[in-house]
Amino acid sequence: MFSRDLLRSTFGYSFWANAQIIKKAALVEPAEFLEDLGVGHGSLQLTLLHTLKMEQVWLSLITTGEAEKSPLEAQGLTDSESFAIAWKPVEVGYLHYLDRAAEADFLEIVSTKDQNGIVTPIPRWRMLQHVLYHSAQHRTEAALILTHLGHSPGNLDFINY
């Protein structure tokens, strides 16, 4: 169903689109970065934080079957540069996984265990697909916030990647 090349390309796009958001976030005033505008998780900072933390958590689920609690907190990520730095190991983790996974690994059912100990069986391809859609939703919210603040990220279509 999912090939490594397709997943590698789609994750590459997702990371590229995240980088476009981060570039425009660098133009936002510090107070605006933290301002609750009622979109996504409120502020640009909290929307990006949620996206990054969930990408971390899902990477852990995909690779180990367990949801590690993300150590990231809002106070440590107060500008676009800090987000760019924090996102890099997450990107590397996904790309490393995709580069070494066999096609059969994507079909494997993983009995994931969340932070409350609840076990849910999920095919690995479905977890990977979820990460892409989840990040796209919150990236769209971040783009809306940026546009409201006068810094639209422009065209984020896959064809432009």
Order of alpha helices (4+ residues) and beta strands (2+ residues): alpha-alpha-alpha-alpha-alpha-beta-beta-alpha
